[in-house]
Amino acid sequence: MSYFHSGGTSASVHVTNAMAVARVLDYELSREIESRPGRVLARIGIYAIPAVTGWQRMRSDQHYLWNVVLGGGASFYMTSAVLRQHDRERGGGEPDRATPRLVALPTRGRGAELLLVWSGPRGLRP
């Protein structure tokens, strides 16, 4: 990875924005579409938008793959967190499915361990 050459130096803002819009559309449409095949087709179309955006950014030599993946992943995670919080405030409670969370635990020495845990209706699981 060459940080100070063509190809980008951080997360792709274009992909970050496209993924945020796609995640919100997925959230809203999945509540409206009753059939499973319909939801699958809608998700393919919705998530094609950030995928094509990322491909175009790499093709035009504006970003590397890691820039696109970092932007899309961070945006998906943060947008999902905001949507979960809105559900809780509306009285939706915890979702029925497990959700990933990052937890920092202090160690005996200096520093901390960063753990990825899945939380859901049955509690935390490492």
Secondary structure, 3 states (H helix, E strand, C coil): CCCCCCCCCCCCHHHHHHHHHHHHHHHHHHHHCCCHHHHHHHHHHHHHHHHHHHHHHHHCCCCCHHHHHHHHHHHHHHHHHHHHHHHHHCCCCCCCCCEEEEEEEECCCCCEEEEEEEEECCEEEC
